[in-house]
Amino acid sequence: MTTTLTIRGLHTTIGTSQILHGLDLDVAAGRTTVVLGRNGVGKTTLMRSILGYLDHTGELTFRGASLAGLPTHQRVRRGIAYVPENRDVFAGLTVAENLRLAERRGAEPRYELVFDLFPELKQRLAQTAGSLSGGQQQMVSLARGLLVESHLLIVDEPTKGLAPRVVKEVVAVLRAVREQSTLLMVEQNLMAAGELADDVVILSEGRIAKTGDRRILANREELRRYLSVARSAEHGVD
C-alpha cells in the first residue's frame, strides 16, 4: 500500500505545554483516515503541525520528500489542502470571492468539479458568505479546499455544529470527495466517521492509543474507553 504522508516522532509544544508526544502515523494513499479522540487530546494540533502552522520536531515525509523546515505555503504548493475547523469563510466577501482566494498561481482551478459537487454554490456566487447557513458555509470551505488539485486533503471536524440533516449532506459530499483525493479527517460524529473511514486513528493525551481499519468503530466498549462514548453511533461525540 502506497503511503502519502509518513509521520515519525512528532512532538508539538504550544507555549509551555507539550501537546503531541512522539506520534508515528502513516496516511495511506487513496484512502480516508479518520482521527478520533476526546476534546483537547491534540487532534487539531496534529493537523496544524502537518500544515506547518505550529513549530514541531520529528520527521514528516510527504510523497517521499521531507517537509522539514518548509513553511505552510510551500507545503500547500506540494499538494496539501486544508479545510479548517469552524469553516473560517470570509464573511464579508461573496462566495465567488471566497473561491477566487483559493486559486493558486500555476494551477488550474477546478470550478467545474466544484460546481458539480456543490451546485447550490453556483446559484449563490454573488451572495456574501456571512449570510449563508452553517451548512452552506461548510460547502464553501470544502469547495475552497478542492478548487486546486491536491494529493492530501485535511478536513478538521466538517460536521461540527451542523443539524443532522445537513450532516448527511456534508457526508454525501465527502463521500464524493474521497474519489478525488486522499483524506485525513478529524471527525467527532461517529455516524459520519463510520460512513467515510477506511482507516481509524484514536488519540489519547497527545499520543496514538489505537490504529486500525474501520472495524475499530464496531467495538463499542473500546470506543467508550477512549472517547467516553455512552451514546449510540448515530450521535456525535462531544
C-alpha positions in Angstrom: 0.0 0.0 0.0 1.4 3.4 -1.0 1.8 6.0 1.8 1.1 9.6 1.0 2.2 11.0 4.4 4.5 9.4 6.9 5.0 10.9 10.4 7.7 9.7 12.8 8.4 11.0 16.3 6.2 14.1 16.0 6.4 16.4 19.1 4.5 19.7 19.2 4.6 22.2 22.0 2.3 25.3 22.4 3.7 27.8 24.8 4.9 25.8 27.8 2.6 22.8 27.1 3.6 19.8 25.1 0.6 18.7 23.2 1.9 15.9 21.0 4.3 13.3 22.3 6.2 11.4 19.6 3.4 10.5 17.2 4.0 7.9 14.5 1.4 7.8 11.7 1.0 6.6 8.1 -1.7 8.0 5.9 -2.4 5.6 3.0 -2.8 7.0 -0.5 -6.3 6.9 -1.9 -7.9 6.2 1.4 -9.7 8.2 4.1 -8.0 8.2 7.6 -10.3 9.5 10.4 -8.8 10.8 13.6 -10.9 10.4 16.8 -10.4 11.4 20.4 -11.8 13.4 23.2 -11.6 17.2 23.1 -8.2 18.5 24.0 -6.1 15.4 23.1 -4.3 17.1 20.2 -6.3 16.3 17.1 -6.3 19.8 15.6 -2.7 20.3 16.8 -1.8 17.3 14.7 -3.5 18.8 11.6 -1.9 22.2 12.2 1.5 20.7 12.7 1.3 18.9 9.3 0.5 22.2 7.7 3.4 23.9 9.4 1.2 26.3 11.4 2.9 25.1 14.6 6.5 24.6 15.4 7.3 20.9 15.8 10.0 18.3 15.8 10.1 14.9 14.2 10.1 13.7 10.6 7.2 14.4 8.2 7.6 12.8 4.7 5.0 13.7 2.1 5.0 11.7 -1.2 8.6 10.6 -0.5 10.0 14.1 0.3 10.7 15.6 3.7 8.7 18.6 4.9 11.3 19.6 7.4 11.7 23.4 7.6 9.1 24.1 5.0 6.7 27.0 5.8 3.0 26.5 5.3 2.8 28.0 1.8 5.4 25.6 0.5 3.7 22.6 2.0 0.5 23.7 0.3 2.3 24.1 -3.0 3.4 20.5 -2.7 -0.2 19.4 -2.7 -1.7 19.6 0.8 -5.0 21.3 1.2 -6.7 22.3 4.4 -10.4 22.7 5.4 -10.2 24.2 8.9 -12.4 23.7 11.9 -15.3 26.2 12.2 -15.2 26.7 8.4 -13.4 30.1 8.5 -15.1 31.7 5.5 -14.5 35.4 4.8 -17.9 36.6 5.9 -17.8 39.9 4.1 -16.8 38.5 0.8 -19.1 36.9 -1.8 -19.0 33.1 -2.4 -17.2 33.9 -5.7 -14.5 36.0 -4.0 -14.0 33.3 -1.3 -13.4 30.8 -4.1 -11.0 33.1 -6.0 -8.9 33.4 -2.9 -8.2 29.6 -3.1 -6.8 29.9 -6.7 -3.1 29.3 -6.9 -0.7 30.6 -9.5 0.3 27.9 -12.0 -2.6 25.6 -11.0 -5.8 25.3 -13.0 -8.8 26.0 -10.8 -11.4 23.2 -10.9 -14.6 25.2 -11.0 -16.4 22.5 -13.0 -15.7 19.9 -10.3 -16.6 22.3 -7.5 -20.0 23.2 -9.1 -20.7 19.5 -9.8 -20.2 18.8 -6.1 -21.8 21.9 -4.8 -24.5 23.0 -7.4 -26.1 25.3 -4.8 -22.9 27.4 -4.6 -23.1 28.2 -8.3 -26.5 29.8 -7.6 -25.1 31.9 -4.7 -21.9 33.2 -6.2 -22.9 36.8 -5.6 -24.1 36.2 -2.1 -21.9 37.2 0.9 -20.6 34.1 2.7 -21.6 35.5 6.1 -25.3 35.4 5.0 -25.1 31.7 4.3 -26.3 28.9 6.6 -23.7 26.9 8.6 -24.1 24.0 6.1 -23.6 26.3 3.1 -20.6 27.9 4.7 -19.1 24.4 5.2 -19.7 23.8 1.5 -17.8 27.0 0.7 -14.9 25.8 2.9 -14.8 22.4 1.3 -15.0 23.9 -2.2 -12.0 26.1 -1.5 -10.0 23.0 -0.4 -11.0 21.2 -3.6 -10.6 24.1 -6.1 -7.0 23.3 -6.8 -5.9 19.6 -7.2 -4.2 18.3 -4.1 -2.6 15.0 -3.1 -3.8 15.2 0.5 -7.0 17.0 1.8 -7.0 17.6 5.5 -10.5 18.3 6.9 -11.0 19.3 10.5 -14.4 18.4 12.0 -16.5 19.1 8.9 -19.8 18.3 10.6 -19.3 20.2 13.8 -22.3 22.3 14.9 -24.4 21.2 11.9 -28.0 19.9 12.1 -28.5 16.2 11.4 -30.0 16.8 8.0 -27.0 19.0 7.0 -24.6 16.4 8.4 -26.0 13.9 5.9 -25.5 16.3 3.1 -21.9 17.0 4.1 -21.2 13.3 4.4 -22.6 12.7 0.9 -20.3 15.4 -0.5 -17.2 14.0 1.4 -18.0 10.5 0.0 -17.7 12.0 -3.5 -14.6 13.9 -2.5 -12.9 10.6 -1.5 -12.8 9.8 -5.2 -10.7 12.9 -5.8 -8.1 13.0 -3.1 -6.5 11.2 -0.1 -8.4 12.4 3.0 -7.1 12.9 6.6 -10.0 14.0 8.7 -10.9 14.8 12.3 -14.5 13.8 13.0 -16.3 13.6 16.3 -19.6 12.3 14.8 -19.4 8.6 14.8 -22.1 8.2 12.1 -20.1 10.3 9.8 -16.9 8.6 10.7 -18.5 5.2 10.0 -19.7 6.3 6.6 -16.3 7.7 5.5 -13.4 6.0 7.2 -11.1 3.4 5.7 -8.6 3.7 8.5 -9.1 5.0 12.0 -6.6 6.6 14.5 -7.6 7.2 18.1 -5.6 9.9 20.0 -5.4 10.0 23.8 -3.4 12.6 25.7 -1.3 13.6 22.7 -0.4 10.0 21.8 -1.8 7.4 19.5 -3.8 5.0 21.5 -5.1 2.8 18.7 -4.9 2.5 14.9 -6.6 0.1 12.5 -9.2 -0.1 9.8 -12.9 0.9 10.1 -13.7 -2.2 12.1 -12.4 -0.3 15.2 -15.7 1.6 15.1 -17.7 -1.6 15.7 -16.0 -2.1 19.1 -18.3 -0.1 21.3 -16.6 -1.0 24.5 -13.2 0.1 23.2 -14.6 3.4 21.8 -16.3 4.1 25.2 -12.9 3.6 26.9 -11.1 6.0 24.6 -13.8 8.5 23.8 -16.2 8.3 26.8 -19.0 7.5 24.3 -22.1 6.3 26.0 -24.5 7.3 23.2 -25.4 5.5 20.1 -23.3 5.7 16.9 -26.0 7.9 15.3 -24.9 10.8 17.5 -21.8 12.9 17.6 -19.1 12.9 20.3 -18.7 16.0 22.5 
